[in-house]
Amino acid sequence: MLELTTEQVAALAEIDAKRFVEGVRADLCKDDPKLVDDTTFSSRLWRAFKAAREVGIERDENLVAFLRVEAYAPSFYEQPAIRAWLTRPGRSADQRFHDYLRVVRWHIEHPKFQGGLNNGGSGSAGNRGGSASTWSGLGARWRGFIGRGSGGGSG
């Protein structure tokens, strides 16, 4: 029987992980061709993948969603509140990330509640069209939700 060293097993696991991330990258670029022009995209996705694994995200669907969010909100996972939520004891990181996505999606689907009911706004979401409207719209709303909208900051 073939016996592999710990280093060989780790190298094979990394090759598999990189293949996974590359597949997600290819799908994202197919869905939103603007992402092809981002020269940092592959390295950002790899860092996000490693961060997701570090906090304990294991389920493929959550890893894909984590990378999709990274595509439109670079380094979102470095936000202290997000990291604290994902690493909080009591539930798995997969469960917590799934819950977090549900909250974000709810905010995106219900923009009138973004600032509360007394913000005086109409709650209009504006034009939601576009070839990759679901995820690019998520990206724009996500950046606003986590405080990284256009208009300042370092993000």
N, C-alpha and C positions, 0 to 999 in steps of 0.2 A: 504494500500500500504506500502511496505517495505521502510523505510527511513534509509539511511546510513549517518554516520557522515563523515566529511571531512577526518578524519584520516582513516576511513574504506575504503573510495573511493581511497585514496592515496595508501593504502596497497594492494588493489585489482589491481590497476594500476601497482604497482611494481611487483606483482606476474606475471602479464601478460607480462611485459617487460622482466623479467628474463626467462620466458618460450620462448619468442621470441629469446633472445640471446642464450639460450641453443640450440634451433633448428638450428640457424646459426652455432654454434660451432660444433654440430654433423655433419652438412653438410660439413663443412670445413675439419673436421677430416676424413670423408669418402673420400673426394676428395684428401686429402694429409695426409696419415697415420703418417707421421713424426710429425705432430702437436699434436698427442695424447701424445707424450712424454714430451711436454712442460707443466710443473706443474703450470706455471703461466698463462696459456692460458685462462682459464675461467675468472679469475679475470681481466686480461688485456682486454678481450672483454667487460666485464661489465663496466669497467672504460671508454672504448672507446664509448660504447653506451651512457653512461651518458654525456660524453663530446659532442657527436653528438647532443643529445637533448638540451644541454645547449646552443650551438651555433645556434640552430633553425632547425636542420635537422629533418624532420617529415615523409617524404615519405619512405615507407618500402624498396623500391628498393635502395634508397640512404643509408638507415641504413645498409642494408646487404652489400653494396659495401664498406661502411665506415669500417665495421667489417672485411671484407675481406682484406682491405688494412692494418688494424691493425695486422692481422695475420702474415703478412710478413714484416711489417715496424712498430715495436712496438713504440707506443706513437708518431706517425707521426704528429698527430694533435696538438702536443705541440710546433711544429716549429713556431716561430713568424710569418713568412711569410704566412704559411697556415692558422693560426688562424686569421691573419689580413684580408686575402682574404675572408674567410668564414663569417666574421662578418662585412665586409664592407657594408655600407648602399647602397641602390639603388635596390638591388635584394634580393630574399630570399636565405637563406643558402642552401636550396635544389637546387636552380638554380646554385648557385656558386659552390657547390660541384660537381654537374653534369658537369659543365664546366671544373672544375679542373681535373676530371677523364678523360674527353675527351683530354685535353692537355697531361696528363701523358700517356694515351694510344697512342696518336700520337707519342710521343717521343719514346715509346717502339717499335712501329711498324716502325719507321724511325730512327734507331740508327745512321745513317750516319750524321744526323743533331744534334746529342747530343752536340758536341763541336763546332758546326759551320762547314761550308764547308772548312775552311782553317786549320783544325786540322791535316791534313796529314794522317789520318787513313782511313782504308778501309771501315769502317762502318759495318763490319761483326758482326752479332748478335751472332755468335757461335752456339753451339748446343742448339736447342730449344726443344729437346725431353723431355720425362719424363711423368709419369702418371698424374701429375697435372700441365703440362707445362704452361698452360695459366696463372694460378694464382701464381705458384711458380716462373715462369719466370717474371711475373709482380712484384713479391716481390723482386727479385734480381735487376731488372732494377729500381724499385721504390727506393730502398735503395740508389742506385747510383745516381738517379735523385735528391734526397733530401739531398745528401751529407752524407749518412750513409753507405758507402761501407765498405768492409773489409780493414783494414789498418790503423785504428786509430779512435780516438774519443771515446766517452763514450757509444755509442749506439751499 
